[in-house]
């Protein structure tokens, strides 16, 4: 392998690395925008948790006997 071929291969490798970097950055931005633009996961999670707590509370009330007094 002569010096010119080695320099050409090195330049191609650098170009490919830049292309991969740009693709990774674009993918990261797509993911980030997907996270920002989708409905609030925190609010949805809190709503599910509240529903689960209410269901547990109601099932416990049905399971426990009423107070005799």
JOHURA-V306400 format. One record per run of one state. SS is the DSSP state (2 for helix, 1 for strand, 0 for the rest). FROM is the first residue (numbers start at 1). TO is the last residue. If there is no record, write none. Layout:
((SS	FROM	TO) (SS	FROM	TO))
//
This chain:
((0	1	2) (2	3	37) (0	38	40) (2	41	63) (0	64	69))
//
